[in-house]
Structure formats: C-alpha cells, structure tokens
Amino acid sequence: QVQFVESGGGLVHAGGSLRLSCVASGRVFEIYGPAWYRQAPGKQRELVAHMTSRDTTHYADSVKGRFTISKDKVKKTAYLQIDNLQPEDTAVYYCNRYPVPLDSWGQGTQVTVSS
C-alpha cells in the first residue's frame, strides 16, 4: 500500500513562505504526477495544485502565482512552495497522486497563517 508522508507546515505571518514536502513509498511519483490538496476547518478537501504525468502543472485560481508544485523522482518526493501566504491558506495540506487519488491519505501537515 502506498504511503504519503507530508511535512514542512508551521505557523507563519501573512506574507511569509513555506515549503511543504511529501515523500511517497513505491514508484507512485514516477508513474503519476503529484497532487496537493488542503482542507480547512469545516470545509471539504480541495485540490490546489497538481502535476500531470508529462510534468505540466495546474493550480486552483485561488493560489495561482503563489503556489509552485514540483517533484524529485529520485527522492520520491513532491514539493509545494507557498509564497505570500494569506490567512485563508490556513488548512491541513495533503499530497496524493494525480489524476485519481489513492485512498491511503497521509496525516497531512498543518499550515496556519496569522494576520
């Protein structure tokens, strides 16, 4: 079973930056693109960034220009660079594969942005 382990979250002031990491077991990021989701309190999980198997990237409108997704196949790791963080970015961030996420979600990493 594929496992995802997210890290890199924290408490930052508005305007700050974070770099989230996600290590995946197996070859999932060699075959599929990574995807980053987030879930804010009381809201549904939403897809914020993904990369296709051909390495093209896509972003939700709310994060375009501030989030950058990337991956390192050798390290089996996906990254999410988040710049100019805003209070509305506060959420638990999860990674998975794209296009069809696996049921084996990780614990996520908490991002909290203070105004």
Secondary structure, 3 states (H helix, E strand, C coil): CCCEEEECCEEEECCCCEEEEEEECCCHHHHCEEEEEEECCCCCCEEEEEECCCCCEEECCCCCCCEEEEEECCCCEEEEEECCCCHHHCEEEEEEEECCCCCCCCCCEEEEEEC
